[in-house]
Amino acid sequence: MKGIILAGGAGSRLFPLTLVASKQLQPVYDKPMVYYPLTTLIEGGIREICLISTPQDLPRFRQLLGDGTQWGLVIEYREQPKPEGIAQAFLIAESFIGADPVTLILGDNVFYGGDSFQRAFAEFKSGATIFGYHVNDPERYGVVEFDAHGQAISIEEKPRQPKSNYAVPGLYIFDNQVLEITRNLKPSARGELEITDVNVEYLRRGQLRVHRLSRGFAWLDAGTSSSLHEASAYVQTIEKRQGIKIGCPEEAAFHRGFLTLAALEALAQRMPRCEYRDYLLNEVVAEARRLSA
């Protein structure tokens, strides 16, 4: 399974913050926003990742993430010169995807709670898997309609009259048919290759699975100033209450076996003295040593 982080776009909803740095480089509490989708992919066992962004922002992502070896990953980069829809990511990353299945995650989505994604990655065999999340304002999103048996029967993008309250969050798992499907898409009225049209085609083929996420699961879209603040407040509250970190790629890579304990400790030791370093050394490394004693 390959992974794509789509971190492009103009970031106009976050203006003037995006005059300083791209949307996905903004802080969500104590980490750059892109750390959260990156960690989600790592937790799902994905080691080969392609980050897609604008030509002007890619150098900053390269500086931040490097080639991924510090986390036991391989990270590649592709340019999206002009934002022309989420599904455009598959055409941009076609050579990266090759003959493999692929997971696409949006760079401004923060997920926390449960193991729904990990189970979906592990159980995936073919077709497409997306998720349904209950929201109060479904008209802002792609919306899934279910029949009486809980089977998805329609998906609409930003409908004026939503047929359910289940929005599709920004994580999608596809088999390799996604390349052929995307190549045959026609741009929508707003001139974009819509991810909803990809999902609809899988639904038409009878190959779409929709997992409804539980009430205890949190999905935060940090694409506006208000939602960015809300996401930061949520992460701060959980981290302070539970003494853990959300969106920590070092910890996720260690727990997935991508990093040895010695490599994790060495990585943390190279960091400047800060709360993040202290967490890795005093919580993650120390706990692992206690458990192995």
C-alpha positions as CSV (number, residue, x, y, z in Angstrom):
1,M,0.0,0.0,0.0
2,K,1.3,3.4,-1.0
3,G,0.3,6.7,0.7
4,I,-0.4,10.2,-0.7
5,I,-0.6,13.3,1.4
6,L,-2.3,16.1,-0.6
7,A,-0.9,19.3,0.9
8,G,-1.5,21.8,-2.0
9,G,-4.2,24.4,-2.5
10,A,-4.0,28.2,-2.2
11,G,-4.9,28.2,1.5
12,S,-7.1,31.2,0.9
13,R,-9.4,30.4,3.8
14,L,-6.5,30.9,6.2
15,F,-5.3,34.2,4.7
16,P,-3.2,36.1,5.9
17,L,-1.6,33.2,7.8
18,T,-0.7,31.5,4.5
19,L,1.4,34.6,3.6
20,V,3.9,33.2,6.2
21,A,3.6,29.4,5.5
22,S,1.4,27.0,3.6
23,K,-1.8,25.8,5.3
24,Q,-0.3,22.3,6.1
25,L,2.7,23.9,7.8
26,Q,0.6,25.9,10.2
27,P,0.8,24.7,13.9
28,V,-1.9,22.6,15.3
29,Y,-1.1,23.1,19.0
30,D,2.5,21.8,19.2
31,K,3.2,20.3,15.8
32,P,3.0,21.3,12.1
33,M,-0.3,20.3,10.7
34,V,1.2,17.8,8.2
35,Y,2.5,15.7,11.1
36,Y,-1.1,14.6,11.8
37,P,-1.9,13.0,8.4
38,L,1.6,11.6,8.3
39,T,1.1,9.9,11.6
40,T,-2.2,8.5,10.5
41,L,-0.5,6.8,7.5
42,I,2.3,5.5,9.7
43,E,-0.2,4.0,12.1
44,G,-1.8,2.3,9.2
45,G,1.5,0.6,8.3
46,I,2.3,2.7,5.3
47,R,6.0,3.3,4.7
48,E,6.1,4.7,1.1
49,I,4.6,8.2,1.0
50,C,4.3,10.8,-1.7
51,L,3.6,14.4,-0.6
52,I,2.0,16.7,-3.2
53,S,2.1,20.4,-2.8
54,T,2.6,23.7,-4.8
55,P,6.0,24.4,-6.4
56,Q,6.7,27.2,-3.9
57,D,5.8,25.2,-0.8
58,L,7.6,21.9,-1.7
59,P,11.1,23.1,-0.5
60,R,9.7,23.8,3.0
61,F,8.1,20.4,3.2
62,R,11.4,18.8,2.1
63,Q,13.2,20.8,4.7
64,L,10.7,19.6,7.4
65,L,10.3,15.9,6.4
66,G,13.4,15.1,4.4
67,D,13.4,11.7,2.7
68,G,11.6,10.0,5.7
69,T,14.5,7.8,6.7
70,Q,14.5,9.3,10.2
71,W,11.2,7.5,10.7
72,G,11.9,4.4,8.6
73,L,10.0,5.8,5.7
74,V,10.5,6.7,2.1
75,I,9.0,10.1,1.2
76,E,8.8,11.4,-2.3
77,Y,7.6,14.8,-3.5
78,R,5.5,15.9,-6.5
79,E,4.4,19.3,-7.7
80,Q,0.7,20.4,-8.1
81,P,1.2,23.6,-10.2
82,K,-2.5,24.4,-10.1
83,P,-5.1,23.0,-7.7
84,E,-7.6,21.1,-10.0
85,G,-9.3,18.7,-7.6
86,I,-8.4,16.1,-5.0
87,A,-8.5,13.3,-7.6
88,Q,-5.8,15.1,-9.6
89,A,-3.4,13.7,-7.0
90,F,-3.6,10.2,-8.5
91,L,-2.5,11.5,-12.0
92,I,0.3,13.5,-10.4
93,A,1.5,10.5,-8.4
94,E,0.8,7.9,-11.1
95,S,4.5,6.8,-11.4
96,F,4.8,6.7,-7.6
97,I,1.7,4.5,-7.3
98,G,2.7,2.0,-9.9
99,A,0.7,-1.2,-9.7
100,D,-0.1,-0.8,-6.0
101,P,-3.2,0.1,-4.0
102,V,-3.1,3.6,-2.5
103,T,-4.4,5.6,0.4
104,L,-4.9,9.4,-0.1
105,I,-5.2,11.6,3.0
106,L,-5.8,15.4,2.9
107,G,-3.0,17.4,4.6
108,D,-5.5,19.5,6.7
109,N,-7.4,16.6,8.3
110,V,-6.7,15.6,11.9
111,F,-8.0,12.2,13.1
112,Y,-8.0,10.7,16.5
113,G,-9.5,7.8,18.4
114,G,-10.1,4.1,17.9
115,D,-8.5,1.8,15.4
116,S,-11.0,2.1,12.5
117,F,-8.4,3.2,10.0
118,Q,-5.9,0.6,11.0
119,R,-8.5,-2.2,10.7
120,A,-9.6,-0.8,7.3
121,F,-6.0,-0.8,6.0
122,A,-5.4,-4.4,7.3
123,E,-8.7,-5.7,5.9
124,F,-8.5,-3.9,2.5
125,K,-8.2,-6.3,-0.5
126,S,-9.8,-4.6,-3.5
127,G,-12.2,-1.9,-4.7
128,A,-12.5,1.3,-2.5
129,T,-13.0,2.0,1.1
130,I,-14.2,5.4,2.4
131,F,-15.6,6.5,5.7
132,G,-18.8,8.2,7.0
133,Y,-18.7,10.6,9.9
134,H,-21.8,12.2,11.4
135,V,-21.8,16.0,11.2
136,N,-24.2,18.8,11.8
137,D,-23.4,20.6,8.5
138,P,-23.3,17.9,5.8
139,E,-23.9,20.4,3.0
140,R,-20.2,21.4,3.3
141,Y,-18.9,17.9,2.3
142,G,-19.4,14.9,0.2
143,V,-22.4,13.1,1.7
144,V,-23.2,9.4,1.8
145,E,-26.8,8.1,1.7
146,F,-27.5,4.7,3.2
147,D,-30.4,2.3,2.6
148,A,-32.3,0.5,5.4
149,H,-29.6,-2.2,5.6
150,G,-26.8,0.3,6.1
151,Q,-25.4,0.0,2.5
152,A,-24.3,3.1,0.7
153,I,-26.6,3.9,-2.2
154,S,-25.5,7.4,-3.2
155,I,-22.8,10.0,-2.7
156,E,-23.2,13.7,-3.5
157,E,-20.7,16.6,-3.3
158,K,-21.8,19.5,-1.2
159,P,-25.6,18.9,-1.8
160,R,-28.1,21.7,-1.0
161,Q,-30.4,19.1,0.5
162,P,-28.3,16.4,2.1
163,K,-29.8,12.9,2.1
164,S,-28.0,12.1,5.4
165,N,-25.7,13.6,8.0
166,Y,-22.8,11.4,7.1
167,A,-19.9,13.3,5.5
168,V,-16.9,11.7,3.9
169,P,-13.7,12.7,5.7
170,G,-10.5,13.2,3.8
171,L,-9.0,9.7,3.8
172,Y,-9.7,7.3,1.0
173,I,-8.3,3.8,0.2
174,F,-8.4,2.6,-3.4
175,D,-7.1,-0.3,-5.4
176,N,-5.1,0.3,-8.6
177,Q,-8.3,0.9,-10.7
178,V,-8.3,4.4,-9.3
179,L,-5.7,5.4,-12.0
180,E,-7.9,4.2,-14.9
181,I,-11.0,5.8,-13.2
182,T,-9.3,9.1,-12.7
183,R,-7.9,9.2,-16.2
184,N,-11.5,8.9,-17.6
185,L,-13.0,11.6,-15.3
186,K,-14.4,14.8,-16.7
187,P,-13.8,18.0,-14.8
188,S,-16.8,19.2,-12.8
189,A,-18.5,22.6,-13.3
190,R,-15.9,24.2,-11.1
191,G,-13.1,22.7,-13.3
192,E,-11.9,20.1,-10.9
193,L,-11.4,16.3,-10.9
194,E,-13.7,15.5,-8.0
195,I,-12.9,12.8,-5.5
196,T,-16.7,12.2,-5.1
197,D,-16.9,11.2,-8.8
198,V,-14.2,8.6,-8.2
199,N,-16.2,7.2,-5.2
200,V,-19.4,7.3,-7.3
201,E,-17.7,5.2,-10.0
202,Y,-16.6,2.6,-7.5
203,L,-20.2,2.6,-6.1
204,R,-21.5,2.1,-9.6
205,R,-19.2,-0.9,-10.0
206,G,-20.4,-2.4,-6.7
207,Q,-16.9,-2.1,-5.2
208,L,-17.3,0.7,-2.6
209,R,-17.3,0.0,1.1
210,V,-18.2,2.7,3.6
211,H,-17.2,2.4,7.2
212,R,-19.3,4.6,9.6
213,L,-16.9,6.0,12.2
214,S,-18.0,5.7,15.8
215,R,-19.2,8.6,18.0
216,G,-15.9,8.5,20.0
217,F,-13.9,9.2,16.9
218,A,-12.7,12.7,16.2
219,W,-12.3,14.3,12.8
220,L,-11.1,17.8,12.6
221,D,-10.7,19.8,9.4
222,A,-8.2,22.5,10.1
223,G,-8.7,24.5,6.9
224,T,-10.1,27.7,8.4
225,S,-8.9,30.0,11.1
226,S,-11.7,29.0,13.5
227,S,-11.3,25.2,12.8
228,L,-7.5,25.6,13.1
229,H,-7.9,27.1,16.6
230,E,-10.5,24.4,17.5
231,A,-8.2,21.6,16.4
232,S,-5.3,23.1,18.4
233,A,-7.5,23.4,21.5
234,Y,-8.7,19.8,21.1
235,V,-5.2,18.4,20.7
236,Q,-4.0,20.4,23.7
237,T,-6.9,19.2,25.9
238,I,-6.3,15.5,25.0
239,E,-2.6,15.7,25.4
240,K,-2.8,17.5,28.8
241,R,-5.5,15.1,30.0
242,Q,-4.0,11.8,28.9
243,G,-0.3,12.6,28.9
244,I,0.1,11.4,25.3
245,K,0.8,13.1,22.1
246,I,-1.4,13.1,19.0
247,G,0.3,13.2,15.6
248,C,3.7,12.1,16.7
249,P,5.4,10.3,13.8
250,E,8.4,9.2,15.9
251,E,6.2,7.3,18.3
252,A,3.9,5.9,15.6
253,A,7.0,4.7,13.6
254,F,8.4,3.0,16.8
255,H,5.1,1.2,17.6
256,R,4.8,0.0,14.0
257,G,8.3,-1.4,14.1
258,F,9.7,1.0,11.6
259,L,12.2,2.3,14.2
260,T,14.1,0.3,16.8
261,L,14.1,1.6,20.4
262,A,17.8,2.6,20.0
263,A,17.0,4.5,16.8
264,L,14.1,6.3,18.5
265,E,16.3,7.3,21.4
266,A,19.0,8.5,19.2
267,L,16.5,10.5,17.1
268,A,15.1,12.2,20.2
269,Q,18.6,12.9,21.6
270,R,19.4,14.9,18.5
271,M,16.4,17.2,19.1
272,P,16.8,20.5,21.0
273,R,15.7,20.5,24.6
274,C,11.9,21.0,24.5
275,E,8.7,19.3,25.6
276,Y,8.5,17.2,22.5
277,R,12.0,15.7,23.1
278,D,11.1,15.2,26.8
279,Y,8.0,13.3,25.8
280,L,9.8,10.9,23.5
281,L,12.6,10.2,26.1
282,N,10.7,10.3,29.4
283,E,7.5,8.7,28.2
284,V,7.9,6.6,25.0
285,V,11.5,5.4,25.4
286,A,11.2,5.1,29.2
287,E,7.9,3.1,29.0
288,A,9.4,0.8,26.4
289,R,12.4,0.1,28.6
290,R,10.1,-0.6,31.6
291,L,8.1,-3.1,29.5
292,S,11.1,-4.9,28.2
293,A,12.8,-5.1,31.6
